[in-house]
Amino acid sequence: MPLPNRWLTSLLMRFNGVSILVDCGEGTQIPLRKYGYSPNPIDVMCITHFHADHISGLPGMLLAMKNAEKETPLTIIGPKGLTNIVRSLRVIAPALPFDVNCMEIEGSEETFSFPGFRLEAFKVNHNVLCYGYSMVVDRIGRFDVERAKALGLDIKFWNPLQKGNEIVTEDGRKITPDMVLGPPRKGLRVTYATDSRPTASIEEHARGADLFICEGMYGEPGMEQDAVEKKHMTFAEAAEIAVRACPDEMWLTHYSPSFVHPERFVDEARRIFPASVAAKDGRSIDLNFKGD
Amino acid sequence: MPLPNRWLTSLLMRFNGVSILVDCGEGTQIPLRKYGYSPNPIDVMCITHFHADHISGLPGMLLAMKNAEKETPLTIIGPKGLTNIVRSLRVIAPALPFDVNCMEIEGSEETFSFPGFRLEAFKVNHNVLCYGYSMVVDRIGRFDVERAKALGLDIKFWNPLQKGNEIVTEDGRKITPDMVLGPPRKGLRVTYATDSRPTASIEEHARGADLFICEGMYGEPGMEQDAVEKKHMTFAEAAEIAVRACPDEMWLTHYSPSFVHPERFVDEARRIFPASVAAKDGRSIDLNFKGD
């Protein structure tokens, strides 16, 4: 439920000029604008499930994109039924100057590849079909100058090989990137899971993530049964996932409307997983490749 | 467009325990809650037209009503096509514990009667079919004690007659209210018009209103042509309607997103119609019958 002092849960990721929005409940366009972002570069939207608090802001966001003169296509990823839901909601946003392509997730896991990154959708456990998402940026191995020199490669070939392209030398030799690159280095992984009970799929996807964003519907004591019945999680349950998956940090979000001061209960999560944060609206982080 | 510091235009009227909401753009449930009102008693909703900024908050509002344990039926009044639009938007709010009845306005004017008040819908002039609304509370004439006494009426009959009911005396005489009531007194009228160019229908409906709420999309100088092209009004155009219709006061609303400081330009309207107000979010007034 959107509250006067708390927007509905949504995540904006930006990478190489492309923005990816995960979930779009009522009003999401407002904090987007408030925090200084444009809807124009949102080329991918991921919808976890079709409860209104995760998708009711879609028509308004589409019109905000139009208003921001978006022309590049928008891909919307979501559970089966997405095409029909989007078509229905577009009754009030019918004419747009960009294409909207819906991609319905098949099965319990599916990966969607984009230039430079991929999105992994994984089924979670809510009272309707619901998916979490990981955004993954792979990083190739280090360029081995010694091997390049040993192969007698002109320096003009180094850059295309570093970018993962094959080259052919003047004397007709085909050189593949693996001949001059070390093993792949750790890239980036952001994993987002709401609304759900704890699942093995969340733990697997959050493993070693740079950032794990997880629902924590309840943080106050005595809400364990509510969490079970309403198919949500307590802070402790989210932290139990994190302590096994070992992300760099975990942000809790998607609090119950009646849960007014989540920050007062974050120690409950920190006792289990110290790098837990009770996230508030507008929280932001820059993630960079680690090491050289 | 909903802005970080300005909600979409919407009007809540409360009368005798019933709330009437006019327009429900994205996020409307949030200021409703912020200003301390419940969606539960909203039994009537009026939609001016189907542009997203006037209806995109509908699914969220319906779910907020459910959450507030609303059980009484909701009547939604709006232009032709309303039933289909509401059905489409309810794809994300399918199961509700109260009935939703859509009433599509026929022709250029239609009156909808409710206990104690009526809503008059009147066609305005926008780039899609659009209606303004007047809420009217009639007030019967003063009870004439002398006439009641002259008719030899027992005091127990006075109250039903005052309420507009016929009575039959013990000696079999039928007494109708007009026999003991003076002429109808001035009741209450609130007239709401957005989005539109100036029209005769707005002027007629705003005539003598206790409150006239009118769009003023543009207040800065030099926007006259934009107002014509986009089928909206300038402050001056709204004030020209008001000066002819003579409402007690006029509130301007529905400002262009680029029109950041409407209060700085309200003098433009006041030169024409002194009782002009550049309304801000949360503005509220109590209207009472005048005289005894």
Interface residues (C-beta under 8 A of the other chain):
Chain A: M1 P2 L3 P4 E26 G27 Q29 I30 P31 R33 K34 F50 H51 A52 I55 S56 G57 P59 G60 L63 A64 N67 N84 I85 S88 L89 V91 I92 A93
Chain B: M1 P2 L3 P4 E26 G27 Q29 I30 P31 R33 K34 F50 H51 A52 I55 S56 G57 P59 G60 L63 A64 N67 N84 I85 S88 L89 V91 I92 A93
